[in-house]
Amino acid sequence: MSNTYDLIVIGGGPGGYVASIRAAQLGMKVACVEVRKELGGTCLNVGCIPSKALLDSSEFFHQATHNFKKHGIEGKFELNLSQMMKRKDDEVATLTQGIAGLFKKNKITSYNGFGTLKGNKIVEVSLDGKNTELKSDKILLALGSEPISIPAFPIDEKRILSSTGALALKEVPKHLVVVGGGVIGLELGSVYKRLGAKVTVVEFMDQILAGMDKDVSKLMLKTLKSDGFEFALKSKVEAVDYKGDALVVKTSKDGVETNIDCDYCLVSIGRRPLSKTSGITELSINLTDRGFVAVDENFETNVKGIFAIGDLIEGPMLAHKAEEDGVVCVERISGLMSKVHYDRIPGVVYTHPEVATVGLTQEQAKEKGIQVAVGKFPFSALARAKVMNESVGFFKVIADKNTDQILGVHIVGPRASDLIAEAVLALEYKASSEDIARTCHAHPTLSEGMKEACLAVLKRTINM
C-alpha cells in the first residue's frame, strides 16, 4: 500500500473525521492519524457524548425519584452507578465503531499513533516504538484542545478531577466542589447533584455562564440554586489540597479566605489548544497571541500546504464548529468557496433546564450601538410545556429595531438544544421576526414559543 495521499489529517475528532469524510467525497485519497485507539476525539470519547449520556441517565433518575408519582407512576427506584457508567461506555463504543464504519465506507485509511510533522509534506506516525512515514502535499491539523491546568490545582483524576475523571467516578461524591461556573462545570455538577451529591460552584466572575445574555445567566443561577446548588461568586480558588483522604478547597473573596471541605473537586476553568505539539513549533507555524494556530480564510497556516481547524484555531471551542471548519477547509482545498459564519454558531448548555443561544446578546448589541427590539415568551405560557411539567424558562428574540432582522436568540427551557436550530436558520438567511411570526408552527409544541417571542418583538403576542 502506498503511503502517499492527497490529504493527511492529524486528529480523528469531530473536525478531523468529518474533514476526512468530506475530502473523500470530493475524490481525495485520505489518511487520518489518531493517537487514540478509537476515533471521535475528546468529544466522543471523554467529552460531549459521555457527558450527555450521564446527563440523560441522571435526569431519568431525578424524574423517577421526584416527579413520577404525579404522573401516576409509583415504585421504589435505586441508583446503580456502575450500570449507569456501563451504559455510557457502551454508547460511546457504538458511536466510535460507527465512525470506523464510515471510514471504511468512504475508503479512508486510518492510522493509530501519534502524528508529527516532519516537514510541510511528511507526517511521521509513532506507536509502540514503530514509526511510519506518510506523504502528502496537503496536511490538515485537527489536534483539538486539552483542559487548562495550573499548579494550584494538581489534577490527579482521583479526587482532583478534570472533566475526563469526572466522567468515570465509581461513587457519587458526598460534596463536589466545581471550580468554574461555565458550561462543563455546570453540566457535570448537574449529573452528580441529581444523583444526590452536594455541589458547590466557585466562580471568579460575578455571574455563571459568563458571556451569555444576562437574562439567561440570572435565570440559570436562580434555577440551579432552587435545585440545591450552592454558589460562591466573585471568589478565587487559591489552592486545592489533600486533607487525609478528603480535600480542602482554599478560596478568597474581598480579602477574606474560606476553606471548603469536600471529597471531590472538579477543575473546569477552560481549555487550551494543543498548538505546541506534533511538530508545530519545530516547523515554525505561526501562533496568535492567545496561543492558537494562525490561519487565513482558507484555513492555511504560514507554512504552505499545512492547514488547521477546530479548537486549534480561533473561534468557539465547540465540536460542531470544528465540523464546519473541517468541511469548509477541504472544500476550499478543492476550489469551492464555502465559508463558516462564526457569528451564527449555536452554543448549548445541557443542564436542566437547557440553555441554547445564537447571535448577539442584548448587551453585545448595545455595545455595538445597535437599537434593538426585544421579544420574550415564557415556557409557562406554552400548553405543551405545561403538560410536560416544564414551566421554567423563556424564548428571547433580539431584532434590529429599524429593519426587524433577527440578531440573536436565547432560549432557556426544555429541548432548547433542539429548538435553537430554527433560530440558527433564521440568522443564516437574515430572517426578520415578522418572517418567523408568519410561519405556521404546529400546536401543541414547544417551538410555538419561538413564534410567540417573535410576535412579542412586534408587540402582538397572542397567548400572553
Secondary structure as GFF3:
##gff-version 3
##sequence-region A 1 464
A	DSSP	beta_strand	4	5	.	.	.	ID=ss1
A	DSSP	beta_strand	7	10	.	.	.	ID=ss2
A	DSSP	alpha_helix	14	25	.	.	.	ID=ss3
A	DSSP	beta_strand	30	34	.	.	.	ID=ss4
A	DSSP	alpha_helix	41	46	.	.	.	ID=ss5
A	DSSP	alpha_helix	48	66	.	.	.	ID=ss6
A	DSSP	three_ten_helix	68	71	.	.	.	ID=ss7
A	DSSP	alpha_helix	81	105	.	.	.	ID=ss8
A	DSSP	beta_strand	109	112	.	.	.	ID=ss9
A	DSSP	beta_strand	114	117	.	.	.	ID=ss10
A	DSSP	beta_strand	122	127	.	.	.	ID=ss11
A	DSSP	beta_strand	130	136	.	.	.	ID=ss12
A	DSSP	beta_strand	139	141	.	.	.	ID=ss13
A	DSSP	beta_strand	145	147	.	.	.	ID=ss14
A	DSSP	beta_strand	160	161	.	.	.	ID=ss15
A	DSSP	alpha_helix	163	166	.	.	.	ID=ss16
A	DSSP	beta_strand	175	179	.	.	.	ID=ss17
A	DSSP	alpha_helix	183	194	.	.	.	ID=ss18
A	DSSP	beta_strand	198	202	.	.	.	ID=ss19
A	DSSP	alpha_helix	214	226	.	.	.	ID=ss20
A	DSSP	beta_strand	230	232	.	.	.	ID=ss21
A	DSSP	beta_strand	236	243	.	.	.	ID=ss22
A	DSSP	beta_strand	246	253	.	.	.	ID=ss23
A	DSSP	beta_strand	256	262	.	.	.	ID=ss24
A	DSSP	beta_strand	264	267	.	.	.	ID=ss25
A	DSSP	beta_strand	271	273	.	.	.	ID=ss26
A	DSSP	beta_strand	306	308	.	.	.	ID=ss27
A	DSSP	three_ten_helix	310	312	.	.	.	ID=ss28
A	DSSP	alpha_helix	319	333	.	.	.	ID=ss29
A	DSSP	three_ten_helix	342	344	.	.	.	ID=ss30
A	DSSP	beta_strand	347	349	.	.	.	ID=ss31
A	DSSP	beta_strand	354	359	.	.	.	ID=ss32
A	DSSP	alpha_helix	362	367	.	.	.	ID=ss33
A	DSSP	beta_strand	372	378	.	.	.	ID=ss34
A	DSSP	three_ten_helix	379	381	.	.	.	ID=ss35
A	DSSP	alpha_helix	383	387	.	.	.	ID=ss36
A	DSSP	beta_strand	394	400	.	.	.	ID=ss37
A	DSSP	beta_strand	406	413	.	.	.	ID=ss38
A	DSSP	alpha_helix	416	428	.	.	.	ID=ss39
A	DSSP	alpha_helix	433	437	.	.	.	ID=ss40
A	DSSP	alpha_helix	448	457	.	.	.	ID=ss41
###
